[in-house]
Amino acid sequence: FGSPINPPHSPHPPHPPHPNLPIMQLSTRLACFSTLPFLLTPVIADGPFYGDPPDANHPWGVHDHNRPQPKIVTPGTFSSQEVPGKPPSDAVVLFDGTEATMKNWVPAGKPKNDKRWTLTNGALQCTPGAGTVKTTAEFGDCQLHIEWTAPTQIKGKSQGRGNSGVFFLGGAIEVQVLDNDNNPSYADGMAGSVYGVAPPMANPLRKPGEWQAYDIIFRRPVYKDGMEVDPGRVTVLINGVVVQDNTPLEGGGGHRGRSKSRPFPESGPLTLQDHGNTTAFRNIWYRPLPPRAVEGGTDGRLTKEAAMAKR
Ligand code: MG
C-alpha cells in the first residue's frame, strides 16, 4: 500500500482543565464553555493517522499526509481595460500581443487569398475573408483564458455583429463570441453559448470596443469500449460571471443541426472563427488539466482497479 492504514478511531483525549478556570468570571467561563467543541479537537489533528482509511475506491486515507501535494502555481494578475493581465506561472501562452506569439497562429485551412489575421494595437484581429485561424499547439482538456473585443462601429444585427468563436479540438465545439450588447439573437447562439447546444445563463457583456474576458474549463467526452462514460463538459465565465456550469456537450453542437454525442480527438488546435467581423483577441493562454477519475485519473472516486493499481 502506498499509504498507511489508519488505526481505528480512538476516543478523543480528555482536555486538561484550564488552571485559571476557578477564578474566572462567570461570563468568561460561559464563553469558554461555548468553545468547548473546538477545544475537544484531537491533539494530533494534523498528524499522520487522521481520518478514515483507504477503501476500495480511494487509495488514500482521508487527510492522508502521504497524498502528493498540489503543484505550486504562481497566480497571474487580472486584466484592466487598458492593460492585459499576466497568466499564471504554468500557463502556455498562445498570444500576448507580441510578434513572437503571432507565430503561434496559422490559417486553419488552405488560404484562398492573401488576407491574414493581423497584429493590431496589441491584439490578434480577424481580417474578414482571411478564414479561421488555429494554434500550432494542440491540446485537449484545459483551462483557457481569452479576451475579445467587438468592433465599435455597429453594423448588422443578431449573428452578424462582432461574431467570432472559440473552438476546441479543431472545431469540435464552439463557445460563441458575439456582440450581444443590445443585440438579441437565438439564445443558443449568443455570446458564451455552446453554439447550438446550450444558451448562456446570463448576458454579462460589456459595450462593443471594451474587452470581454472568457474563462473556460473544457473537458472532452470520454468513451470506454464504445460507450460514453462522460459526455464532455464545459464551464464558461464571461467577465467573471458563470454562464455555463459544467454543461454536457451533447456532441458539440453546430449550425441548425442537432448534434449527437460522439468521441472527440484527444487533442487538437484551438481555432478562432472568421465570421466576417473585425473581432480582436488578446491575452490568450491555457493550462492543461489532468485526467478525470473516469479516464484513469488518480484523484476522485476511482474504479476499484485504478484504486488497487495506485496502492
Ligand atoms: Mg461564431
Boltz pocket constraint, residues with backbone or C-beta under 6 A from the ligand:
constraints:
  - pocket:
      binder: B
      contacts: [[A, 163], [A, 164], [A, 165], [A, 174], [A, 176], [A, 177], [A, 273], [A, 275]]
      max_distance: 6.0
